[in-house]
Amino acid sequence: MLEKILILDFGSQYTQLIARRIREQHVYCEIYPYNHFPEPDSSVLGVVLSGSPHSVRETEAPNPDLSKILGKIPVLAVCYGAQLLAKNAGGEVLPSKIREYGRANLNSMSDNILLKGFSPNSQVWMSHSDTIANIPSNFELLASTETVKVAAYKIKDQQTYAIQFHPEVTHTLEGKTLIKNFLIDICKCKASWTPESFVETTIQNLKDQLGNDKVVLGLSGGVDSSVAAGLISKAIGKNLYCLFVDNGLLRKNEYEKVLESYKNMGLNVIGVDAKEAFYQSLARISDPEGKRKAIGKTFIDIFDQEAHKLGEVKWLGQGTIYPDVIESVSVKGPSATIKSHHNVGGLPDFMKLKIVEPLRALFKDEVREVGTTLGIDPKILQRHPFPGPGLAIRILGDITPEKVQILQEVDNIFIEGLIKHNLYGQIWQAGAILLPVKSVGVMGDERTYENVVSLRAVNSTDGMTADWSRLPYEFLAEISNQIINQVKGVNRVVYDISSKPPATIEWE
């Protein structure tokens, strides 16, 4: 049985980072909203309670029943989680007299297993507006800072630990040590979750799940669908049928390039030209969610048609990864989701296909590691992420073939320029966005009134957070000049310097 850690999410922007830090220790973990927390079984070796934008003093503050875990399995409560446990046990949580945000140093550390290996005055990162003023008598104080009396505590006679700082961020210099102490020494995890073990286990599970059934899978040319296809192919061989659909929203010449790249993977790949069907479904739709849904519906229609040609197909394979799942679920309910995702949400009843998602538990960097283990071409694995809806969500407003062609040309100049200047491999994701804005310009002796495009490049590990890439000014000047001179219909280029959060990587 796969050992795991469960993370109870109260809505913190750092929750996904907690998961990443746990997985870096080769321990599997899953994130659940606080209001959809599963009953822990014997595979669950510990639970982490996340931070939150809420205050425990609010009337409607998240406050789930934790009786099924407290005192029964190890718990690490972070920030809001620490305040919640203290308040519920009779402790006192008050507004901070000074803003407790930023670097701090631990002092008065007791000799305990959670902080084993910490240096004196170890630097930590605080991010909270409330503070634990007093803890109950059955709580043991583990550490303080100059301004935070209760920086860490333990509930006596329980393997329950709590901290007011964030061990998952890099500003907590020995945060990885704390997380490792919790996982290995307190939870007794074996740390055996590696790419190799994932591949071995997943292929066997796929064999058991699929048997001799046929699977149809949509390839995009990107990392996720390629690795998903590699895993399923290892399990069922020629019973996997891969479709690569030209939806008219791909990058320039991508349809031909992608089909060529799969020739050496031993996959059954069928190319489908469906540009006109997608353009018709998107006609006069400007709303981002409307575009996603129209594209999703058309994909399903195309897949249904093609699947019928293959005979008794029972499964639809998808390259869904963990960020897709997380961003489609909210601790506040469906109305607060960041976006609907093309791989998340199920299929209509008429399609009669079951879904198989071998990568659903992985972050993007983990998918690449699995792909390397499978021996997939590094050129495919190192491709930048590309959104499932394609250029439709990089064209703000309605979609027309003319707009697609403009953006394809701009995007091609940008990406080829990054490759030429050896910048592509230093960036996690890059692309161009066609804005619903026109600006006045001068070309030669003529006044122009044409489109504005934005270039976007970010650095990230898994897409959950991202920082804008500091591309050289000389490079941006060269690319801007090239775009304006070569792409008819564009007379202004801007560069997006927004990070995630608060912005998302894509504009829609």
Solvent accessible surface area in square Angstrom, and as a share of the most:
residue,aa,sasa,rsa
1,M,188,0.84
2,L,85,0.42
3,E,25,0.11
4,K,40,0.17
5,I,0,0.00
6,L,4,0.02
7,I,0,0.00
8,L,0,0.00
9,D,16,0.09
10,F,0,0.00
11,G,27,0.26
12,S,12,0.08
13,Q,104,0.46
14,Y,31,0.12
15,T,0,0.00
16,Q,26,0.11
17,L,39,0.19
18,I,7,0.04
19,A,0,0.00
20,R,13,0.05
21,R,34,0.12
22,I,2,0.01
23,R,10,0.04
24,E,68,0.31
25,Q,36,0.16
26,H,83,0.37
27,V,0,0.00
28,Y,16,0.06
29,C,0,0.00
30,E,30,0.13
31,I,21,0.10
32,Y,62,0.23
33,P,16,0.10
34,Y,49,0.19
35,N,71,0.36
36,H,119,0.53
37,F,26,0.11
38,P,46,0.29
39,E,126,0.56
40,P,28,0.18
41,D,87,0.45
42,S,92,0.60
43,S,8,0.05
44,V,8,0.05
45,L,45,0.22
46,G,0,0.00
47,V,0,0.00
48,V,3,0.01
49,L,0,0.00
50,S,0,0.00
51,G,1,0.01
52,S,25,0.16
53,P,99,0.62
54,H,57,0.26
55,S,18,0.12
56,V,7,0.04
57,R,112,0.41
58,E,76,0.34
59,T,136,0.79
60,E,151,0.68
61,A,16,0.13
62,P,7,0.05
63,N,88,0.45
64,P,29,0.18
65,D,106,0.55
66,L,12,0.06
67,S,70,0.45
68,K,58,0.25
69,I,0,0.00
70,L,50,0.25
71,G,46,0.45
72,K,142,0.60
73,I,37,0.19
74,P,19,0.12
75,V,0,0.00
76,L,5,0.03
77,A,0,0.00
78,V,1,0.00
79,C,7,0.04
80,Y,3,0.01
81,G,0,0.00
82,A,0,0.00
83,Q,7,0.03
84,L,4,0.02
85,L,7,0.03
86,A,0,0.00
87,K,88,0.37
88,N,82,0.42
89,A,51,0.39
90,G,66,0.64
91,G,15,0.14
92,E,71,0.32
93,V,10,0.06
94,L,77,0.38
95,P,72,0.46
96,S,21,0.14
97,K,206,0.87
98,I,101,0.51
99,R,197,0.72
100,E,13,0.06
101,Y,113,0.43
102,G,11,0.11
103,R,149,0.54
104,A,20,0.15
105,N,74,0.38
106,L,0,0.00
107,N,55,0.28
108,S,87,0.56
109,M,57,0.26
110,S,43,0.28
111,D,154,0.80
112,N,24,0.12
113,I,65,0.33
114,L,0,0.00
115,L,10,0.05
116,K,107,0.45
117,G,64,0.62
118,F,23,0.09
119,S,54,0.35
120,P,114,0.71
121,N,94,0.48
122,S,6,0.04
123,Q,39,0.17
124,V,0,0.00
125,W,28,0.10
126,M,5,0.02
127,S,27,0.17
128,H,19,0.09
129,S,82,0.53
130,D,5,0.03
131,T,23,0.13
132,I,2,0.01
133,A,24,0.19
134,N,70,0.36
135,I,40,0.20
136,P,21,0.13
137,S,109,0.70
138,N,73,0.37
139,F,10,0.04
140,E,67,0.30
141,L,69,0.34
142,L,0,0.00
143,A,0,0.00
144,S,13,0.09
145,T,9,0.05
146,E,161,0.72
147,T,80,0.47
148,V,1,0.01
149,K,118,0.50
150,V,1,0.01
151,A,1,0.00
152,A,1,0.00
153,Y,1,0.00
154,K,35,0.15
155,I,10,0.05
156,K,96,0.40
157,D,152,0.79
158,Q,50,0.22
159,Q,77,0.34
160,T,0,0.00
161,Y,5,0.02
162,A,0,0.00
163,I,1,0.00
164,Q,1,0.00
165,F,0,0.00
166,H,6,0.03
167,P,5,0.03
168,E,1,0.00
169,V,12,0.07
170,T,103,0.60
171,H,69,0.31
172,T,5,0.03
173,L,121,0.60
174,E,35,0.16
175,G,1,0.01
176,K,116,0.49
177,T,48,0.28
178,L,0,0.00
179,I,7,0.04
180,K,107,0.45
181,N,8,0.04
182,F,2,0.01
183,L,0,0.00
184,I,55,0.28
185,D,33,0.17
186,I,5,0.03
187,C,7,0.04
188,K,140,0.60
189,C,6,0.04
190,K,165,0.70
191,A,33,0.26
192,S,68,0.44
193,W,29,0.10
194,T,41,0.24
195,P,29,0.18
196,E,107,0.48
197,S,35,0.23
198,F,22,0.09
199,V,15,0.09
200,E,131,0.59
201,T,75,0.44
202,T,14,0.08
203,I,27,0.14
204,Q,93,0.41
205,N,82,0.42
206,L,5,0.03
207,K,93,0.39
208,D,105,0.54
209,Q,88,0.39
210,L,2,0.01
211,G,42,0.40
212,N,139,0.71
213,D,33,0.17
214,K,56,0.24
215,V,0,0.00
216,V,0,0.00
217,L,1,0.00
218,G,26,0.25
219,L,8,0.04
220,S,60,0.39
221,G,2,0.02
222,G,14,0.13
223,V,5,0.03
224,D,27,0.14
225,S,10,0.06
226,S,0,0.00
227,V,0,0.00
228,A,0,0.00
229,A,0,0.00
230,G,9,0.08
231,L,0,0.00
232,I,0,0.00
233,S,25,0.16
234,K,121,0.51
235,A,14,0.11
236,I,20,0.10
237,G,35,0.34
238,K,134,0.57
239,N,42,0.21
240,L,3,0.01
241,Y,48,0.18
242,C,0,0.00
243,L,1,0.00
244,F,1,0.01
245,V,7,0.04
246,D,14,0.07
247,N,4,0.02
248,G,3,0.03
249,L,0,0.00
250,L,18,0.09
251,R,23,0.09
252,K,67,0.28
253,N,84,0.43
254,E,8,0.03
255,Y,41,0.16
256,E,108,0.49
257,K,112,0.48
258,V,5,0.03
259,L,52,0.26
260,E,102,0.46
261,S,47,0.30
262,Y,4,0.02
263,K,144,0.61
264,N,148,0.76
265,M,45,0.20
266,G,50,0.49
267,L,24,0.12
268,N,43,0.22
269,V,45,0.26
270,I,62,0.32
271,G,36,0.34
272,V,18,0.10
273,D,97,0.50
274,A,8,0.07
275,K,69,0.29
276,E,113,0.51
277,A,41,0.31
278,F,0,0.00
279,Y,32,0.12
280,Q,133,0.59
281,S,38,0.25
282,L,0,0.00
283,A,38,0.29
284,R,211,0.77
285,I,49,0.25
286,S,59,0.38
287,D,81,0.42
288,P,48,0.30
289,E,60,0.27
290,G,23,0.22
291,K,0,0.00
292,R,18,0.07
293,K,131,0.56
294,A,14,0.11
295,I,1,0.01
296,G,18,0.18
297,K,132,0.56
298,T,12,0.07
299,F,50,0.21
300,I,36,0.18
301,D,46,0.24
302,I,15,0.08
303,F,16,0.07
304,D,23,0.12
305,Q,104,0.46
306,E,20,0.09
307,A,8,0.06
308,H,135,0.60
309,K,147,0.62
310,L,32,0.16
311,G,45,0.44
312,E,140,0.63
313,V,17,0.10
314,K,95,0.40
315,W,19,0.07
316,L,11,0.05
317,G,1,0.01
318,Q,25,0.11
319,G,7,0.07
320,T,0,0.00
321,I,8,0.04
322,Y,18,0.07
323,P,13,0.08
324,D,19,0.10
325,V,21,0.12
326,I,23,0.12
327,E,14,0.06
328,S,22,0.14
329,V,72,0.41
330,S,20,0.13
331,V,16,0.09
332,K,133,0.56
333,G,17,0.16
334,P,120,0.76
335,S,116,0.75
336,A,44,0.34
337,T,44,0.26
338,I,103,0.52
339,K,55,0.23
340,S,41,0.26
341,H,24,0.11
342,H,79,0.35
343,N,24,0.13
344,V,38,0.22
345,G,76,0.73
346,G,50,0.48
347,L,42,0.21
348,P,49,0.31
349,D,124,0.64
350,F,111,0.46
351,M,9,0.04
352,K,162,0.68
353,L,22,0.11
354,K,110,0.47
355,I,53,0.27
356,V,3,0.02
357,E,38,0.17
358,P,15,0.10
359,L,0,0.00
360,R,96,0.35
361,A,25,0.19
362,L,2,0.01
363,F,0,0.00
364,K,14,0.06
365,D,30,0.15
366,E,14,0.06
367,V,0,0.00
368,R,35,0.13
369,E,82,0.37
370,V,3,0.01
371,G,0,0.00
372,T,94,0.55
373,T,54,0.31
374,L,26,0.13
375,G,64,0.61
376,I,13,0.07
377,D,65,0.34
378,P,92,0.58
379,K,165,0.70
380,I,6,0.03
381,L,4,0.02
382,Q,107,0.48
383,R,50,0.18
384,H,6,0.03
385,P,19,0.12
386,F,48,0.20
387,P,19,0.12
388,G,27,0.26
389,P,3,0.02
390,G,1,0.01
391,L,0,0.00
392,A,0,0.00
393,I,1,0.00
394,R,5,0.02
395,I,1,0.00
396,L,32,0.16
397,G,18,0.17
398,D,46,0.24
399,I,8,0.04
400,T,39,0.23
401,P,68,0.43
402,E,116,0.52
403,K,58,0.25
404,V,3,0.02
405,Q,113,0.50
406,I,31,0.16
407,L,0,0.00
408,Q,37,0.16
409,E,53,0.24
410,V,0,0.00
411,D,2,0.01
412,N,39,0.20
413,I,16,0.08
414,F,0,0.00
415,I,17,0.09
416,E,80,0.36
417,G,8,0.07
418,L,0,0.00
419,I,87,0.44
420,K,151,0.64
421,H,67,0.30
422,N,122,0.63
423,L,22,0.11
424,Y,41,0.15
425,G,77,0.74
426,Q,117,0.52
427,I,12,0.06
428,W,31,0.11
429,Q,12,0.05
430,A,1,0.01
431,G,2,0.02
432,A,0,0.00
433,I,3,0.02
434,L,6,0.03
435,L,22,0.11
436,P,92,0.58
437,V,75,0.43
438,K,106,0.45
439,S,17,0.11
440,V,67,0.39
441,G,14,0.14
442,V,114,0.66
443,M,72,0.32
444,G,72,0.69
445,D,150,0.78
446,E,126,0.56
447,R,169,0.62
448,T,20,0.12
449,Y,130,0.50
450,E,41,0.18
451,N,28,0.14
452,V,7,0.04
453,V,0,0.00
454,S,1,0.00
455,L,2,0.01
456,R,8,0.03
457,A,0,0.00
458,V,0,0.00
459,N,64,0.33
460,S,30,0.19
461,T,80,0.46
462,D,9,0.05
463,G,9,0.09
464,M,20,0.09
465,T,51,0.29
466,A,9,0.07
467,D,64,0.33
468,W,58,0.20
469,S,6,0.04
470,R,150,0.55
471,L,12,0.06
472,P,60,0.38
473,Y,184,0.70
474,E,132,0.59
475,F,7,0.03
476,L,29,0.15
477,A,63,0.49
478,E,69,0.31
479,I,0,0.00
480,S,27,0.18
481,N,90,0.46
482,Q,59,0.26
483,I,0,0.00
484,I,46,0.23
485,N,110,0.56
486,Q,119,0.53
487,V,8,0.05
488,K,186,0.79
489,G,15,0.15
490,V,0,0.00
491,N,16,0.08
492,R,109,0.40
493,V,28,0.16
494,V,62,0.36
495,Y,45,0.17
496,D,15,0.08
497,I,107,0.54
498,S,45,0.29
499,S,33,0.21
500,K,24,0.10
501,P,68,0.43
502,P,132,0.83
503,A,33,0.26
504,T,59,0.35
505,I,17,0.09
506,E,21,0.09
507,W,96,0.34
508,E,33,0.15
